Amino acid sequence: MPSLQVRLHNAAPIPLAAEFECAAGELIALVGPSGSGKTSLLRAVAGLLRAPQLAGTVQVGDEVWFDSARAVHLTPQQRRVGLVFQHYALFPHLSALQNVAVACPSSLDIRHDASLRALFERLGLAGLEQRRPAQLSGGQQQRVALARALRRITRPLDGGTQRPGVLLLDEPFSAVDAPTRQTLYRELAVLRQEVSTPMVLVTHDLAEARRLADRVVIVDAGQTLQSGPPERVFSSPRNARVADLVGIQNHFRGRFQRRDGDTGVLVWEDGSGRALALQVIDKHRLDDGVAVTWVLVGAHVDVHAPDAPRPAGEPSNWLVCELRETLALGETSLCTLVPEQLPAEKLTLNLSTAQLRRLQAVVGGKLVVQIPLQGIHIMPQRTGG
């Protein structure tokens, strides 16, 4: 099955320097802050971005949709793209059935087409065909928009031929309530089992990207900074900017020192002359003494009472900390801990109410933070940063 391949560059007015691929049947998420260029990338793939300086290629399988070097620029109508907008973009004067029929051949008798009836039934829209958008809930409108997009990429063209298609989703779940969002998540999962086409989701919601995407592509200022499985990208950012964009709270500076074997020393520096030595994994990519930034991977961290015996076995870092603050967030609390050896630094951890109770933790008291070697991810420090 054909994959989507995107290589785009643009200087102005919308800067782009993006490269990503999406295999058939794969869902990738473009993640980044507002104004980072995510929607512009979708529009470029769909053929809706008409920038004179736009350069690069957009290709699906062997079919070239855009190639600036060869002056190829298929119109949106010529590209087999299903695009679901954040606010649906349904025609208010048309019924749900007529809105979906926009993606059908003009010769089709939409009132008696079995495939359209099956599509409405599959998306939970049976019986709503004649309602206009104002008579539908937000979730129902979103389903109609999804049905229209699916119809666009799955229907045979004139003569019965098939061409590769792409499904593009621009913040499709942000305008619906939480229960409807969960229902739509499930429908998207079912859809992926039935339709083997590249799917590109734009979202600013990191939790949504984790839940839905096979891979995430971090976008900032029109540039793709890192891509990979969500767990790897969110726990092992390529640089400090990616760490900031994926919301990592525990982000520090230090210096790496090599040792014999596969372990090294991270000298955690607080800028005041104090330092704390931490054991880390040496991946043999950094020079001895190089300045680094590093992040704490919270999923690997454990917290103990101050009198807990140090576990035997795998090496880990054992930090005695003062609990400075707890902010309740439902069943968890956002906890600020200060290492005894680095009083100018702070660790931020989410601990459950039950865990705090078990540890008999109180503000001003002591806790031990255990950081295994894999709980520290080190990145080269950029010059001047």
C-alpha positions as CSV (number, residue, x, y, z in Angstrom):
1,M,0.0,0.0,0.0
2,P,1.3,3.5,-0.8
3,S,2.7,5.8,1.9
4,L,2.6,9.6,2.1
5,Q,6.0,11.3,1.8
6,V,6.3,15.0,2.6
7,R,9.4,17.2,2.0
8,L,8.4,20.9,2.2
9,H,10.3,24.2,2.5
10,N,9.0,27.7,2.4
11,A,10.6,31.0,3.4
12,A,7.6,33.4,3.7
13,P,5.0,34.3,4.7
14,I,4.7,30.9,6.4
15,P,8.1,29.4,7.1
16,L,8.3,25.7,6.6
17,A,11.2,23.2,6.9
18,A,9.4,19.9,7.3
19,E,10.0,16.3,6.4
20,F,7.9,13.3,7.5
21,E,6.4,10.1,6.1
22,C,3.3,8.2,7.0
23,A,2.8,4.6,5.9
24,A,-0.5,3.1,4.8
25,G,-2.6,2.2,7.8
26,E,-0.4,4.3,10.1
27,L,-1.6,7.3,12.1
28,I,1.0,10.0,12.8
29,A,0.4,13.1,15.0
30,L,1.8,16.5,14.2
31,V,2.3,18.0,17.6
32,G,3.4,21.5,18.5
33,P,2.2,24.8,20.0
34,S,-0.3,27.1,18.4
35,G,1.2,28.9,15.4
36,S,3.9,26.2,14.9
37,G,2.8,25.4,11.3
38,K,0.9,22.2,11.8
39,T,-2.2,23.3,10.0
40,S,-0.1,24.9,7.2
41,L,1.5,21.5,6.6
42,L,-1.9,19.8,6.3
43,R,-3.0,22.5,3.9
44,A,0.1,22.0,1.8
45,V,-0.5,18.3,1.6
46,A,-4.2,18.9,0.6
47,G,-3.1,21.4,-2.0
48,L,-4.7,24.4,-0.2
49,L,-1.5,26.3,0.5
50,R,-0.6,28.4,-2.5
51,A,2.6,30.0,-1.5
52,P,4.8,31.2,-4.4
53,Q,8.1,30.2,-2.6
54,L,6.8,26.7,-1.5
55,A,9.4,24.1,-2.5
56,G,9.8,20.4,-2.1
57,T,7.6,17.4,-2.8
58,V,4.4,15.7,-1.7
59,Q,4.0,12.2,-2.9
60,V,1.6,9.3,-2.2
61,G,3.1,6.0,-3.4
62,D,4.2,6.6,-7.0
63,E,1.7,9.5,-7.5
64,V,3.3,12.9,-7.3
65,W,1.0,15.6,-5.9
66,F,3.5,18.4,-5.7
67,D,7.0,18.8,-7.0
68,S,8.4,22.3,-7.2
69,A,11.4,21.2,-9.3
70,R,9.1,19.7,-12.0
71,A,6.4,22.3,-11.7
72,V,3.9,19.7,-10.6
73,H,1.0,21.1,-8.4
74,L,-2.2,19.1,-8.5
75,T,-5.3,21.0,-7.4
76,P,-7.1,19.9,-4.2
77,Q,-9.8,18.4,-6.5
78,Q,-7.1,16.3,-8.2
79,R,-5.7,15.0,-4.9
80,R,-7.4,12.1,-3.2
81,V,-7.6,13.8,0.2
82,G,-10.2,13.5,2.9
83,L,-9.8,16.5,5.3
84,V,-11.7,16.9,8.6
85,F,-11.6,20.4,9.9
86,Q,-11.6,21.4,13.6
87,H,-15.0,23.1,13.2
88,Y,-16.4,20.6,10.7
89,A,-16.9,23.0,7.7
90,L,-20.3,21.6,6.9
91,F,-22.6,23.4,4.6
92,P,-25.4,24.7,6.8
93,H,-28.1,24.7,4.1
94,L,-27.5,21.1,3.2
95,S,-28.7,17.9,4.9
96,A,-26.2,15.5,6.4
97,L,-26.6,13.2,3.4
98,Q,-26.1,16.1,1.0
99,N,-22.9,17.2,2.9
100,V,-21.4,13.8,2.5
101,A,-22.6,13.6,-1.2
102,V,-20.3,16.6,-1.9
103,A,-17.5,14.0,-2.1
104,C,-19.5,11.7,-4.5
105,P,-19.8,11.7,-8.3
106,S,-22.5,14.0,-9.6
107,S,-24.1,11.0,-11.4
108,L,-24.7,9.1,-8.1
109,D,-28.3,8.7,-6.8
110,I,-27.5,9.4,-3.2
111,R,-31.0,8.5,-2.0
112,H,-30.5,4.9,-3.0
113,D,-26.8,4.3,-2.8
114,A,-26.1,1.2,-0.5
115,S,-22.5,2.3,0.3
116,L,-23.7,5.6,1.6
117,R,-26.3,3.9,3.8
118,A,-23.6,1.6,5.1
119,L,-21.3,4.5,5.8
120,F,-24.0,6.3,7.8
121,E,-24.8,3.2,9.8
122,R,-21.1,2.5,10.5
123,L,-20.6,6.0,12.0
124,G,-23.8,5.9,14.0
125,L,-25.7,8.4,11.8
126,A,-28.5,6.1,10.5
127,G,-31.8,8.1,10.6
128,L,-30.1,11.5,10.6
129,E,-29.5,11.7,6.9
130,Q,-32.1,14.5,6.3
131,R,-31.1,16.7,9.3
132,R,-29.2,19.9,8.7
133,P,-26.0,20.7,10.7
134,A,-27.9,23.0,13.1
135,Q,-30.1,20.0,14.0
136,L,-27.2,17.8,14.9
137,S,-25.0,17.6,18.1
138,G,-21.3,18.5,17.9
139,G,-20.4,14.8,17.9
140,Q,-22.9,14.1,15.1
141,Q,-21.6,16.9,13.0
142,Q,-18.1,15.6,13.5
143,R,-19.2,12.2,12.3
144,V,-20.7,13.7,9.2
145,A,-17.5,15.5,8.5
146,L,-15.6,12.3,8.9
147,A,-18.1,10.4,6.6
148,R,-17.5,13.1,3.9
149,A,-13.7,12.7,4.2
150,L,-13.9,8.9,4.1
151,R,-16.2,9.0,1.1
152,R,-13.6,11.2,-0.6
153,I,-10.7,8.8,-0.2
154,T,-12.6,5.4,-0.6
155,R,-15.0,5.9,-3.5
156,P,-13.9,4.6,-6.9
157,L,-13.2,7.3,-9.5
158,D,-14.9,7.4,-12.8
159,G,-14.3,4.2,-14.6
160,G,-14.0,2.2,-11.4
161,T,-10.3,3.1,-10.9
162,Q,-8.7,3.5,-7.5
163,R,-6.0,5.9,-6.6
164,P,-4.1,6.3,-3.3
165,G,-5.7,8.6,-0.7
166,V,-4.8,10.3,2.5
167,L,-6.9,11.2,5.5
168,L,-6.0,14.5,7.2
169,L,-7.5,15.4,10.6
170,D,-7.1,19.0,11.8
171,E,-7.8,19.1,15.6
172,P,-10.9,17.0,14.9
173,F,-11.8,16.3,18.6
174,S,-11.1,19.6,20.3
175,A,-14.6,21.1,19.9
176,V,-16.6,18.2,21.4
177,D,-17.2,17.2,25.0
178,A,-15.2,14.5,26.8
179,P,-17.7,11.6,26.4
180,T,-18.2,12.4,22.7
181,R,-14.4,12.6,22.3
182,Q,-14.0,9.1,23.8
183,T,-16.6,7.7,21.4
184,L,-14.9,9.4,18.4
185,Y,-11.5,7.9,19.6
186,R,-13.1,4.5,19.4
187,E,-14.6,5.1,16.0
188,L,-11.2,6.2,14.7
189,A,-9.6,3.0,16.1
190,V,-12.3,0.9,14.3
191,L,-11.8,2.9,11.1
192,R,-8.1,2.1,11.1
193,Q,-8.9,-1.6,11.0
194,E,-11.1,-1.1,8.0
195,V,-9.3,1.5,5.9
196,S,-5.6,1.1,5.1
197,T,-4.6,4.6,4.3
198,P,-2.1,7.1,5.7
199,M,-3.7,9.3,8.4
200,V,-2.2,12.5,9.7
201,L,-3.6,14.1,12.8
202,V,-2.9,17.6,13.9
203,T,-3.2,18.1,17.7
204,H,-1.8,20.2,20.5
205,D,-2.9,17.7,23.1
206,L,0.0,15.5,24.1
207,A,-2.3,13.0,25.9
208,E,-4.3,12.6,22.7
209,A,-1.2,12.1,20.6
210,R,0.0,9.4,23.0
211,R,-3.3,7.7,22.9
212,L,-3.9,7.7,19.1
213,A,-0.7,7.9,17.2
214,D,1.8,5.3,16.1
215,R,4.4,8.1,15.7
216,V,4.5,11.7,16.7
217,V,6.2,14.5,14.7
218,I,7.2,17.5,16.8
219,V,6.7,20.7,14.9
220,D,8.0,24.2,15.9
221,A,8.1,27.3,13.7
222,G,7.3,25.2,10.7
223,Q,10.2,22.9,11.3
224,T,10.0,19.2,12.2
225,L,12.3,18.7,15.1
226,Q,11.9,15.0,16.0
227,S,9.7,12.0,15.1
228,G,9.2,8.6,16.5
229,P,7.0,6.5,18.8
230,P,5.3,8.7,21.4
231,E,6.9,7.0,24.4
232,R,10.4,7.4,22.9
233,V,10.0,11.1,21.9
234,F,8.3,12.1,25.1
235,S,10.9,10.4,27.3
236,S,14.0,11.0,25.1
237,P,13.7,14.4,23.5
238,R,16.4,15.2,20.9
239,N,17.2,18.6,22.4
240,A,16.1,21.2,25.0
241,R,13.5,22.7,22.7
242,V,11.8,19.4,22.1
243,A,11.8,18.8,25.9
244,D,10.0,22.1,26.4
245,L,7.4,21.3,23.7
246,V,6.5,17.9,25.1
247,G,6.0,19.4,28.6
248,I,8.9,17.9,30.5
249,Q,9.1,19.7,33.8
250,N,12.3,18.4,35.2
251,H,14.9,19.8,32.8
252,F,18.4,20.7,34.1
253,R,22.0,21.5,33.2
254,G,25.2,19.6,33.9
255,R,28.4,18.2,32.6
256,F,29.1,14.6,31.4
257,Q,32.1,12.7,32.5
258,R,33.2,9.4,30.9
259,R,34.2,6.3,32.8
260,D,35.3,2.9,31.8
261,G,32.5,0.7,30.5
262,D,28.9,1.6,29.8
263,T,28.3,4.0,32.7
264,G,29.3,7.6,33.1
265,V,28.8,10.4,35.6
266,L,26.5,13.3,35.2
267,V,27.6,16.3,37.3
268,W,24.4,18.1,38.1
269,E,25.2,21.8,38.5
270,D,23.0,24.5,39.9
271,G,24.9,27.5,38.8
272,S,26.0,28.5,42.3
273,G,29.1,26.3,42.5
274,R,27.3,23.3,44.1
275,A,27.2,20.0,42.2
276,L,25.8,16.5,42.6
277,A,27.2,13.4,40.8
278,L,24.7,11.1,39.3
279,Q,25.3,7.7,37.6
280,V,24.1,7.5,34.0
281,I,24.2,5.2,31.0
282,D,27.0,6.1,28.6
283,K,25.8,5.6,25.1
284,H,29.3,6.6,23.8
285,R,28.0,9.6,21.9
286,L,29.3,12.4,24.2
287,D,32.8,13.6,24.8
288,D,34.3,13.7,28.3
289,G,33.6,17.0,30.0
290,V,31.0,18.2,27.6
291,A,28.2,20.5,28.8
292,V,24.8,18.9,28.6
293,T,21.1,19.4,29.4
294,W,19.2,16.5,30.9
295,V,15.7,15.5,31.8
296,L,14.3,13.3,34.4
297,V,12.0,10.6,33.0
298,G,9.3,10.5,35.6
299,A,8.0,7.0,34.6
300,H,11.2,5.4,35.9
301,V,11.4,7.4,39.2
302,D,10.4,5.9,42.6
303,V,9.9,7.7,45.9
304,H,10.6,6.2,49.4
305,A,10.3,7.1,53.0
306,P,13.6,8.6,54.4
307,D,14.3,5.5,56.5
308,A,13.7,3.0,53.7
309,P,16.6,0.6,53.0
310,R,18.4,1.1,49.7
311,P,17.4,-1.6,47.3
312,A,20.0,-4.1,46.1
313,G,20.5,-5.0,42.5
314,E,20.5,-2.5,39.6
315,P,22.5,0.7,40.3
316,S,20.5,3.8,40.9
317,N,20.8,7.3,42.3
318,W,19.5,7.9,45.8
319,L,18.6,11.5,46.5
320,V,17.5,12.7,49.9
321,C,15.0,15.6,49.3
322,E,12.9,18.0,51.3
323,L,9.2,18.1,50.3
324,R,8.6,21.8,49.8
325,E,5.1,21.8,48.4
326,T,2.1,19.7,47.5
327,L,-0.7,20.9,45.2
328,A,-3.7,18.5,45.1
329,L,-4.9,17.7,41.6
330,G,-7.8,15.2,42.1
331,E,-6.3,11.8,43.0
332,T,-2.8,13.1,42.5
333,S,-0.7,15.9,43.9
334,L,2.0,18.0,42.2
335,C,4.9,17.7,44.5
336,T,8.0,20.0,44.7
337,L,11.1,18.4,46.2
338,V,14.5,20.0,46.8
339,P,17.7,17.8,46.9
340,E,19.6,18.4,50.1
341,Q,22.9,18.7,48.2
342,L,21.4,21.2,45.6
343,P,19.1,23.5,47.5
344,A,18.7,25.8,44.5
345,E,17.2,23.1,42.4
346,K,13.7,21.6,42.4
347,L,12.2,18.3,41.2
348,T,8.5,18.2,40.3
349,L,6.7,14.9,40.6
350,N,3.1,13.7,40.4
351,L,2.4,11.5,43.4
352,S,-0.9,9.8,44.2
353,T,-2.7,10.7,47.4
354,A,-2.4,7.0,48.5
355,Q,1.4,7.1,47.9
356,L,1.8,10.3,50.0
357,R,-0.3,8.8,52.7
358,R,1.8,5.6,52.7
359,L,5.0,7.6,52.9
360,Q,3.5,9.7,55.7
361,A,4.8,12.7,53.7
362,V,4.4,16.2,55.1
363,V,5.6,19.5,53.7
364,G,9.0,20.2,55.3
365,G,9.7,16.5,55.8
366,K,12.2,14.3,54.0
367,L,11.6,11.9,51.1
368,V,14.1,9.8,49.1
369,V,13.9,10.0,45.3
370,Q,15.4,6.9,43.6
371,I,16.5,7.5,40.0
372,P,17.6,4.5,38.0
373,L,20.2,5.0,35.3
374,Q,17.5,4.8,32.5
375,G,15.6,7.5,34.3
376,I,18.0,10.2,33.1
377,H,18.1,11.3,29.5
378,I,21.1,13.5,28.4
379,M,21.2,15.9,25.5
380,P,24.1,18.0,24.1
381,Q,23.9,21.6,25.1
382,R,23.7,24.0,22.2
383,T,26.2,26.8,22.0
384,G,24.8,29.7,23.8
385,G,21.9,27.7,25.2
